[in-house]
Amino acid sequence: MYQFDKLPAAVLERARNTRLVIFDIDGVLTDGSLFYDNQGQEYKAFNSKDGHGIRMLLESGLEMALITGRKSELVLHRADNLKVPHDRIWQGYRDKRPAFADLLAKTGLNAENIAYVGDDVVDLPVMTQVGFAVAVQDAHYFVRQHAHWVTEATGGRGAAREVCELLLHTQGKLQAKLESYLA
């Protein structure tokens, strides 16, 4: 288990106030690799542990959204698998600010109650607006400099799970969720 209680009080407070987390896809929910076959079909690898963290998050009453600069049917398939509503997915947004504005309008949430997990400079315009900006460990150095917290895990290799568990921990939901698997 992560040593979340050793994090700075400001990070724990930002996580505690989070009601919705936005994940970028490439470099956050994947390791950023893009695979193509000879016919141009694109493939991505998603981490099953990250996916289970997202499921625990959603089952515990927190919300999530996906904002990505690329368009891919694979994202919709993964979202369906995780039970993420399609009205919480924005694809093809290199400038992610319009998608973020749409999300705010749809949810009625304040930016300070939203977390954003990113890895590259295109994520910064939204990261600088939210209450809890998270960079994955292998994010661009400039993104890490502007994040409130940097995960120990890298993108596509447990970073999303780490974020989910931090949010659940600070909101007093993680231990009960983990123990529910013993019943």
C-alpha atoms as one frame of an Amber mdcrd trajectory, in Angstrom:
protein
   0.000   0.000   0.000   1.176   3.478  -0.782   2.270   5.694   2.070  -0.389
   8.305   1.386  -0.372   9.711   4.922   3.238  10.811   4.414   2.165  13.157
   1.607   1.985  16.898   2.329  -1.232  18.040   3.993  -2.030  20.297   1.002
  -1.959  17.314  -1.388  -4.193  15.262   0.916  -6.654  18.156   1.195  -6.805
  18.613  -2.581  -7.469  14.887  -3.003 -10.109  14.950  -0.261 -11.994  17.751
  -2.058 -12.034  15.943  -5.414 -15.441  14.808  -6.718 -14.449  14.045 -10.312
 -11.151  13.024 -11.886 -10.246  13.565 -15.533  -7.782  11.186 -17.131  -5.828
  11.795 -20.308  -5.456   8.587 -22.337  -2.100   8.314 -24.135   0.690   8.448
 -21.574  -1.672   8.211 -18.590  -4.034   5.271 -19.076  -1.520   3.808 -21.544
   2.264   4.047 -21.555   1.992   6.316 -24.597   2.994   3.657 -27.113   0.970
   3.495 -30.316   0.989   0.263 -32.259  -0.147  -0.030 -35.887  -0.514  -3.080
 -38.075   0.202  -3.111 -41.824  -3.369  -2.023 -42.560  -3.080   1.036 -40.292
  -5.185  -0.434 -37.476  -4.204   1.200 -34.172  -3.662  -0.719 -30.935  -3.192
   0.484 -27.375  -2.445  -1.424 -24.176  -4.450  -0.533 -21.066  -3.441  -1.719
 -17.597  -6.031  -3.949 -15.916  -5.028  -2.767 -12.427  -5.562   0.844 -13.484
  -8.959  -0.221 -14.796  -9.894  -1.862 -11.528  -8.892   1.287  -9.658 -11.252
   3.271 -11.888 -14.038   0.776 -11.221 -13.490   1.075  -7.450 -13.564   4.858
  -7.805 -16.847   4.828  -9.711 -18.424   2.248  -7.388 -17.513   4.486  -4.445
 -19.464   7.440  -5.817 -16.740   9.519  -7.420 -17.052  10.542 -11.055 -14.574
  10.457 -13.894 -14.108  11.773 -17.392 -11.712  11.188 -20.257 -10.253  13.988
 -22.361  -7.816  13.038 -25.089  -6.209  14.727 -28.040  -6.547  11.678 -30.298
  -9.655   9.882 -31.572  -9.896   6.136 -31.279 -12.658   3.549 -31.134 -10.431
   1.732 -28.647 -11.132   4.470 -26.096 -14.873   3.875 -26.396 -14.390   0.122
 -25.997 -12.295   0.641 -22.857 -14.800   3.154 -21.496 -17.640   0.685 -22.049
 -15.666  -1.991 -20.225 -15.175   0.353 -17.263 -18.789   1.624 -17.335 -17.745
   5.203 -18.125 -20.692   7.045 -19.693 -20.016   8.287 -23.225 -21.143  11.795
 -22.233 -18.005  11.914 -20.054 -15.629  11.255 -22.958 -14.082  13.923 -25.167
 -11.835  12.766 -28.005  -9.919  14.743 -30.606  -9.300  17.752 -28.358  -5.707
  18.866 -28.783  -6.851  22.041 -26.999  -8.585  20.462 -24.029 -10.077  23.675
 -22.623 -13.359  23.495 -24.607 -13.896  19.911 -23.419 -13.202  21.017 -19.842
 -15.673  23.911 -20.152 -18.283  21.482 -21.478 -17.618  19.128 -18.563 -18.048
  21.946 -16.047 -21.344  22.941 -17.669 -22.636  19.344 -17.735 -21.715  18.514
 -14.146 -22.203  21.845 -12.401 -19.013  21.149 -10.450 -16.490  23.808  -9.562
 -12.984  23.442 -10.967 -11.561  23.146  -7.440 -13.479  19.858  -7.002 -11.906
  18.309 -10.090  -8.607  16.474 -10.475  -6.786  16.120 -13.781  -4.159  13.469
 -14.491  -1.834  14.316 -17.361   1.567  13.649 -18.836   2.354  16.214 -21.517
   2.281  19.959 -22.110  -1.080  19.818 -23.927  -2.596  18.881 -20.535  -1.342
  22.013 -18.778  -4.119  24.430 -19.832  -6.632  22.281 -17.909  -4.248  21.136
 -15.174  -3.654  24.747 -14.171  -7.402  25.301 -13.712  -8.330  22.314 -11.537
  -8.138  21.886  -7.790  -5.846  18.872  -7.975  -3.350  18.597 -10.839  -1.576
  15.239 -11.019   1.312  14.256 -13.270   2.347  10.667 -13.853   5.953   9.840
 -12.939   7.185   9.824 -16.535   5.385  13.029 -17.514   7.278  15.802 -19.284
   9.422  17.679 -16.751   7.475  20.923 -17.283   4.201  19.150 -16.482   5.703
  17.645 -13.295   6.816  21.138 -12.262   3.223  22.414 -12.482   1.513  19.475
 -10.795   0.326  19.437  -7.202   1.398  15.790  -6.992   3.433  13.334  -9.086
   2.609   9.632  -8.931   5.234   7.018  -8.127   4.031   4.856 -11.023   4.389
   5.694 -14.685   1.622   6.164 -17.225  -0.114   2.923 -18.177   1.763   1.116
 -15.418  -0.269   1.800 -12.282  -0.415   5.598 -12.125  -4.204   5.705 -12.539
  -4.647   3.073  -9.817  -2.427   5.125  -7.526  -4.542   8.241  -8.134  -7.796
   6.339  -7.550  -6.539   4.836  -4.315  -5.266   8.204  -3.068  -8.675   9.782
  -3.695 -10.490   6.902  -2.000  -8.039   6.950   0.927  -8.410  10.662   1.627
 -12.187  10.360   1.459 -12.256   7.456   3.921 -13.454   4.882   1.381 -10.384
   2.847   0.449 -10.064   0.454   3.387 -13.736  -0.554   3.298 -13.534  -1.034
  -0.465 -10.466  -3.260  -0.168 -11.976  -5.251   2.688 -15.130  -5.851   0.652
 -13.072  -8.262  -1.444 -12.579 -10.495   1.611 -16.282 -11.102   2.111
